Amino acid sequence: MQMREPTFEQAYQVLLLQAAGEGRGPLLFGDSLERAGEAVLPFLVGESFPDVYLEHPLLGDPFLDVTVLFGPVEPGTRIESPAAGDHAAMLDWYARARGLNDAISFGFEVDTKEERLPVSAVHFQPRVYTELVRPFCEAAGEPQAAELYLALAERMPKSWPLSFFGMFRGRPCAPLRVCGYLAPREREECAVDPDHLAAAFDTVGFSAYNDAMLSRVSALMAAAPGCVDFQFDVYPDGSIGHTFAIDVQFGVEQPKAVWASFEYGPGWGVMNLLEQWGAADSRWKASVRAAFARALPIETAVGERGLYAFSIMPQWVKARWINGLLQPAKLYHLAHGGLLDR
């Protein structure tokens, strides 16, 4: 008998089991794994399986946070979880906006580290469509966030364009996290010249750096096999916080390529630097063994035959500095399921 197409919930559970398999669960995710298995289910909405990012630290106590980014959704869609907070207006706004522009994305970060789930942070990626920032923030009930984002976007260096932001709802006096992708030539300049990086920081208004931090940021940019994105915190008064982070993208899409990259290639080079600097321990070696891709024959809900693909791939590692001091790194995996195009 042909296997039926899995529901979103079933697909997520399969992917989570794969990520935690071979003893990885306790090592990488700790006791938040079980919470993540339940807490994320209400967030699996939309016309297709969302992009699900599994995030865990590479040093210290293990835990798992999960970010869910939606594709198209129907107006009126709701998330039956108190962790979604007040979300109806912004989800309806996104449903309409995504119907007109499929380049934008929106989602939630579900924090399962603590037994009592906090209100989930919100992610919105307008990319170059800055005219969408104000209506989204108004729908989210955070109109001041738009002014902070747009004001900073105006003064960013040309090769440091903003692309997305995160709002930490429920955290008093929380900053707005603003993010963007470094232009390739700019990354190369920063990789070879820490002074060039310092000049960009000065333009942004970020002052919480030192020579050791500049050297390490440049070294990671030099070792990065692909795209690098950056993150700053902006406080309600418009000031830039003392935190800076980069996400080093790995750009690998098949398990064999993952293992090759992390055994002797650029992935190993990036992770080895972080381990040498004390921002990671050896658990990253077990983490990347979760890489997985499999397509299974299924019968769709309308009786057609097709292939349903499951995959887990390490996407990026986050290196973060607070007041110039390197913090424990985090690794992010994309866990995805869906029908393959025929």
VEXPA-699879 format. One line per 8 residues: number of its first residue (from 1); their letters; for each residue z, y, x of C-alpha. Coordinates in nm, 2 decimals. Example, Ala and Ser with C-alpha at 12.3 -4.5 7.8 and 13.67 -1.06 7.14 Angstrom:
residues 2
1	AS	0.78,-0.45,1.23 ~ 0.71,-0.11,1.37
***
This chain:
residues 342
1	MQMREPTF	0.00,0.00,0.00 ~ -0.10,0.34,0.13 ~ 0.19,0.58,0.23 ~ 0.21,0.88,0.00 ~ 0.19,1.23,0.14 ~ 0.54,1.33,0.25 ~ 0.72,1.61,0.08 ~ 0.82,1.91,0.30
9	EQAYQVLL	1.18,1.78,0.30 ~ 1.07,1.43,0.41 ~ 0.84,1.57,0.68 ~ 1.13,1.79,0.82 ~ 1.37,1.49,0.83 ~ 1.11,1.29,1.02 ~ 1.06,1.57,1.27 ~ 1.43,1.62,1.32
17	LQAAGEGR	1.49,1.25,1.38 ~ 1.22,1.26,1.64 ~ 1.37,1.56,1.81 ~ 1.72,1.40,1.82 ~ 1.59,1.05,1.91 ~ 1.68,0.85,2.22 ~ 2.02,1.01,2.24 ~ 1.90,1.37,2.25
25	GPLLFGDS	2.09,1.47,1.93 ~ 2.45,1.49,2.08 ~ 2.32,1.62,2.41 ~ 2.10,1.90,2.28 ~ 2.23,1.99,1.93 ~ 2.59,1.87,1.91 ~ 2.75,1.85,1.57 ~ 2.53,2.12,1.42
33	LERAGEAV	2.25,1.86,1.39 ~ 2.38,1.73,1.06 ~ 2.42,2.08,0.92 ~ 2.07,2.17,1.02 ~ 1.94,1.86,0.84 ~ 2.08,1.99,0.51 ~ 2.09,2.37,0.55 ~ 1.72,2.41,0.63
41	LPFLVGES	1.59,2.21,0.33 ~ 1.60,2.50,0.08 ~ 1.40,2.72,0.32 ~ 1.10,2.48,0.32 ~ 0.89,2.67,0.07 ~ 0.53,2.78,0.05 ~ 0.18,2.65,-0.01 ~ 0.19,2.46,0.32
49	FPDVYLEH	0.46,2.32,0.55 ~ 0.61,2.62,0.73 ~ 0.62,2.66,1.11 ~ 0.97,2.53,1.20 ~ 1.12,2.63,1.54 ~ 1.41,2.42,1.68 ~ 1.62,2.63,1.92 ~ 1.90,2.50,2.14
57	PLLGDPFL	2.08,2.63,2.45 ~ 2.02,2.48,2.80 ~ 2.37,2.54,2.92 ~ 2.72,2.52,2.76 ~ 2.81,2.38,2.42 ~ 2.51,2.23,2.24 ~ 2.40,2.36,1.90 ~ 2.08,2.39,1.69
65	DVTVLFGP	1.94,2.70,1.52 ~ 1.62,2.67,1.31 ~ 1.37,2.94,1.24 ~ 1.13,2.89,0.95 ~ 0.81,3.10,0.93 ~ 0.61,3.09,0.62 ~ 0.24,3.07,0.55 ~ 0.11,3.17,0.21
73	VEPGTRIE	0.38,3.16,-0.07 ~ 0.35,3.22,-0.44 ~ 0.51,3.53,-0.59 ~ 0.83,3.43,-0.76 ~ 0.92,3.18,-0.49 ~ 1.30,3.16,-0.43 ~ 1.52,2.99,-0.17 ~ 1.82,2.82,-0.33
81	SPAAGDHA	2.07,2.89,-0.05 ~ 2.34,3.15,-0.01 ~ 2.23,3.17,0.36 ~ 1.90,3.33,0.23 ~ 2.10,3.63,0.11 ~ 1.93,3.89,-0.11 ~ 1.57,3.79,-0.05 ~ 1.38,3.81,-0.38
89	AMLDWYAR	1.21,4.15,-0.33 ~ 1.10,4.09,0.03 ~ 0.97,3.74,-0.05 ~ 0.77,3.87,-0.34 ~ 0.64,4.16,-0.13 ~ 0.54,3.91,0.15 ~ 0.37,3.68,-0.10 ~ 0.14,3.97,-0.21
97	ARGLNDAI	0.08,4.11,0.14 ~ 0.01,3.77,0.29 ~ -0.25,3.71,0.02 ~ -0.44,4.02,0.16 ~ -0.37,3.97,0.53 ~ -0.31,3.62,0.68 ~ -0.23,3.77,1.03 ~ 0.12,3.87,0.93
105	SFGFEVDT	0.42,3.63,0.92 ~ 0.77,3.63,0.78 ~ 1.07,3.40,0.78 ~ 1.44,3.33,0.84 ~ 1.65,3.21,1.13 ~ 1.91,2.96,1.00 ~ 2.21,2.96,1.22 ~ 2.39,2.62,1.20
113	KEERLPVS	2.62,2.66,1.50 ~ 2.92,2.74,1.27 ~ 3.04,2.52,0.98 ~ 3.01,2.82,0.75 ~ 2.66,2.94,0.75 ~ 2.61,3.31,0.80 ~ 2.34,3.51,0.61 ~ 2.02,3.42,0.79
121	AVHFQPRV	1.84,3.68,1.01 ~ 1.50,3.79,0.89 ~ 1.18,3.79,1.10 ~ 0.87,4.00,1.02 ~ 0.56,4.02,1.23 ~ 0.33,4.30,1.13 ~ 0.13,4.27,1.46 ~ -0.10,4.58,1.47
129	YTELVRPF	-0.06,4.65,1.10 ~ 0.22,4.91,1.14 ~ 0.15,5.05,0.79 ~ 0.32,4.74,0.65 ~ 0.65,4.80,0.83 ~ 0.79,5.06,0.59 ~ 0.71,4.87,0.26 ~ 0.85,4.55,0.41
137	CEAAGEPQ	1.18,4.71,0.52 ~ 1.21,4.89,0.19 ~ 1.17,4.55,0.01 ~ 1.43,4.41,0.24 ~ 1.67,4.69,0.15 ~ 1.67,4.82,0.51 ~ 1.45,5.13,0.51 ~ 1.61,5.27,0.82
145	AAELYLAL	1.49,4.97,1.02 ~ 1.13,5.09,0.97 ~ 1.21,5.43,1.12 ~ 1.37,5.27,1.43 ~ 1.08,5.03,1.48 ~ 0.81,5.29,1.43 ~ 0.98,5.55,1.65 ~ 1.01,5.30,1.94
153	AERMPKSW	0.65,5.18,1.89 ~ 0.53,5.54,1.95 ~ 0.70,5.57,2.29 ~ 0.64,5.22,2.42 ~ 0.42,5.19,2.73 ~ 0.06,5.12,2.64 ~ 0.07,4.77,2.78 ~ 0.40,4.69,2.60
161	PLSFFGMF	0.29,4.71,2.24 ~ 0.54,4.60,1.97 ~ 0.44,4.32,1.74 ~ 0.74,4.19,1.54 ~ 1.11,4.25,1.48 ~ 1.42,4.07,1.36 ~ 1.70,4.20,1.13 ~ 2.05,4.05,1.16
169	RGRPCAPL	2.17,4.10,0.81 ~ 2.54,4.05,0.75 ~ 2.64,4.16,1.10 ~ 2.81,4.50,1.10 ~ 2.64,4.76,1.32 ~ 2.39,4.49,1.43 ~ 2.08,4.62,1.62 ~ 1.72,4.58,1.52
177	RVCGYLAP	1.56,4.33,1.76 ~ 1.21,4.46,1.85 ~ 0.96,4.23,2.02 ~ 0.61,4.24,2.16 ~ 0.36,4.06,2.39 ~ 0.29,4.19,2.74 ~ -0.07,4.26,2.81 ~ -0.19,4.00,3.07
185	REREECAV	-0.26,4.26,3.34 ~ 0.08,4.42,3.28 ~ 0.25,4.09,3.33 ~ 0.07,4.05,3.66 ~ 0.17,4.40,3.77 ~ 0.54,4.33,3.68 ~ 0.52,3.99,3.85 ~ 0.42,4.14,4.19
193	DPDHLAAA	0.61,4.47,4.17 ~ 0.97,4.49,4.04 ~ 0.94,4.87,4.07 ~ 0.66,4.86,3.81 ~ 0.89,4.67,3.58 ~ 1.16,4.93,3.64 ~ 0.93,5.21,3.55 ~ 0.84,5.05,3.22
201	FDTVGFSA	1.22,5.01,3.14 ~ 1.27,5.38,3.22 ~ 0.99,5.47,2.98 ~ 1.14,5.26,2.70 ~ 1.49,5.40,2.76 ~ 1.64,5.07,2.88 ~ 1.89,5.14,3.16 ~ 2.10,4.82,3.18
209	YNDAMLSR	1.92,4.66,3.48 ~ 1.98,4.61,3.85 ~ 1.78,4.49,4.14 ~ 1.88,4.13,4.10 ~ 1.77,4.13,3.74 ~ 1.43,4.30,3.82 ~ 1.37,4.04,4.09 ~ 1.43,3.75,3.85
217	VSALMAAA	1.23,3.89,3.56 ~ 0.94,3.94,3.80 ~ 0.98,3.59,3.94 ~ 0.97,3.43,3.59 ~ 0.66,3.64,3.50 ~ 0.49,3.51,3.81 ~ 0.58,3.15,3.72 ~ 0.48,3.18,3.36
225	PGCVDFQF	0.19,2.96,3.27 ~ 0.09,3.16,2.97 ~ 0.19,3.45,2.75 ~ 0.52,3.64,2.79 ~ 0.68,3.83,2.51 ~ 0.97,4.08,2.55 ~ 1.27,4.18,2.34 ~ 1.49,4.49,2.32
233	DVYPDGSI	1.77,4.58,2.08 ~ 1.76,4.92,1.90 ~ 2.08,5.05,1.74 ~ 2.11,5.26,1.43 ~ 2.13,5.58,1.63 ~ 1.80,5.50,1.80 ~ 1.96,5.41,2.13 ~ 1.84,5.10,2.33
241	GHTFAIDV	2.10,4.83,2.38 ~ 2.21,4.66,2.70 ~ 2.02,4.33,2.62 ~ 1.67,4.24,2.74 ~ 1.49,3.91,2.70 ~ 1.16,3.75,2.77 ~ 1.01,3.44,2.61 ~ 0.80,3.24,2.86
249	QFGVEQPK	0.53,3.05,2.66 ~ 0.42,2.71,2.79 ~ 0.09,2.68,2.62 ~ 0.09,2.29,2.60 ~ -0.03,2.11,2.28 ~ -0.03,1.74,2.36 ~ 0.26,1.52,2.48 ~ 0.09,1.40,2.80
257	AVWASFEY	0.02,1.76,2.89 ~ 0.38,1.85,2.82 ~ 0.52,1.57,3.04 ~ 0.27,1.66,3.32 ~ 0.37,2.03,3.30 ~ 0.74,1.96,3.31 ~ 0.73,1.68,3.57 ~ 0.53,1.86,3.84
265	GPGWGVMN	0.34,2.16,3.69 ~ 0.42,2.51,3.57 ~ 0.68,2.40,3.31 ~ 0.88,2.25,3.59 ~ 0.84,2.57,3.80 ~ 0.99,2.78,3.52 ~ 1.27,2.55,3.44 ~ 1.36,2.49,3.80
273	LLEQWGAA	1.40,2.86,3.86 ~ 1.64,2.88,3.56 ~ 1.84,2.58,3.68 ~ 1.86,2.73,4.03 ~ 1.99,3.05,3.89 ~ 2.26,2.88,3.68 ~ 2.10,2.96,3.34 ~ 2.02,2.60,3.26
281	DSRWKASV	2.14,2.25,3.35 ~ 1.94,1.93,3.36 ~ 1.94,1.88,2.98 ~ 1.59,2.05,2.97 ~ 1.45,1.73,3.12 ~ 1.57,1.53,2.81 ~ 1.46,1.80,2.58 ~ 1.09,1.80,2.67
289	RAAFARAL	1.08,1.42,2.62 ~ 1.10,1.50,2.25 ~ 0.73,1.61,2.27 ~ 0.54,1.40,2.01 ~ 0.22,1.39,1.81 ~ 0.12,1.13,1.56 ~ -0.13,1.12,1.27 ~ -0.07,0.86,0.99
297	PIETAVGE	-0.30,0.76,0.70 ~ -0.17,0.88,0.36 ~ -0.26,0.91,0.00 ~ -0.24,1.27,-0.13 ~ -0.09,1.37,-0.46 ~ -0.43,1.37,-0.63 ~ -0.51,1.02,-0.50 ~ -0.73,1.11,-0.20
305	RGLYAFSI	-0.70,0.95,0.14 ~ -0.62,1.16,0.45 ~ -0.43,1.19,0.77 ~ -0.09,1.35,0.79 ~ 0.00,1.48,1.14 ~ 0.35,1.52,1.28 ~ 0.41,1.71,1.61 ~ 0.69,1.85,1.82
313	MPQWVKAR	0.60,2.06,2.12 ~ 0.81,2.29,2.35 ~ 0.68,2.64,2.29 ~ 0.88,2.87,2.51 ~ 1.20,2.93,2.70 ~ 1.41,3.24,2.64 ~ 1.57,3.41,2.94 ~ 1.81,3.69,2.84
321	WINGLLQP	2.01,3.95,3.04 ~ 2.31,4.15,2.92 ~ 2.41,4.44,3.13 ~ 2.19,4.30,3.41 ~ 2.36,3.96,3.40 ~ 2.15,3.65,3.32 ~ 2.27,3.45,3.02 ~ 2.23,3.08,2.94
329	AKLYHLAH	1.86,3.01,2.86 ~ 1.74,2.86,2.53 ~ 1.44,2.63,2.46 ~ 1.23,2.65,2.15 ~ 1.02,2.36,2.00 ~ 0.76,2.39,1.73 ~ 0.81,2.11,1.48 ~ 0.51,2.09,1.24
337	GGLLDR	0.37,1.86,0.97 ~ 0.06,1.88,0.76 ~ -0.27,1.73,0.65 ~ -0.54,1.73,0.91 ~ -0.87,1.90,0.81 ~ -1.15,1.65,0.76
***
